[in-house]
Structure formats: structure tokens, C-alpha cells
């Protein structure tokens, strides 16, 4: 089973998890939220990710989502990934369309899943503007 780890500033990950479950209409056990508190240091983040990974049975394939490249959750994730021997892909700048897409295509290979998630990023974000002439 492929797991999706949300490594984000709290409460973003838990909020996204609830939104995707609401959207799909059921609890999704493969989506694992790892909320990072503002007072966590790099070591605490690594330990949190490691504990959750062990609790999930040390899955060999993980797709990661992190909210902001260069921020503490993402830095802790990258630090953890250097030491662990897991097959992974992932993205920074997570949004709801990307997460829903990942869950819907969870049976794809990691590389194909990454392609689908990046496609969802492009399709899921659009500019909205008012057209004054009604068309």
C-alpha cells in the first residue's frame, strides 16, 4: 500500500486531510498527516516523521506533500529522507486538487503518480476575473 505523508505547518495538513476525505466521502487511511508545530526544531520534526513512519509499518513507498519549500516541515522531511531507505516522490506547495488527484491515482507507480499530481497542480489552479460584458 502506498502512503501519502502530509508534512505541513499545523493545522494545514489536518485541514487538507479532512477536505479530501469530505470530497471523496470516506476516511482515507493512506493519507497520513504530520502537523508540525511552530516550536519544533529540526530534530523533533525528524523524530515525528520517523515515529509516524514506524507506526505505519515502515512503508517502502511514500508520496510526500509539504507546504513550503525551505520551511521547517520541509527541511525536517528532507533531513529525514537522507537517512531513510524508502522509495519516494513528492511535492512542495501542496493544494487540495493535488491531494485529491494522488488519492484517486494511488495505484500508479511513484513516477506516474508524480506526473499526475503535477498535472493536477496546473489544472487545479486558475485565475478568476470578472468579465464586465457578461460573457
PyMOL commands that set and color helices and strands:
alter all, ss='L'
color gray80, all
select helices_A, chain A and resi 12-24+42-55+72-83+96-104+110-124
alter helices_A, ss='H'
color red, helices_A
select strands_A, chain A and resi 3-9+31-36+61-66+87-92
alter strands_A, ss='S'
color yellow, strands_A
deselect
rebuild
show_as cartoon
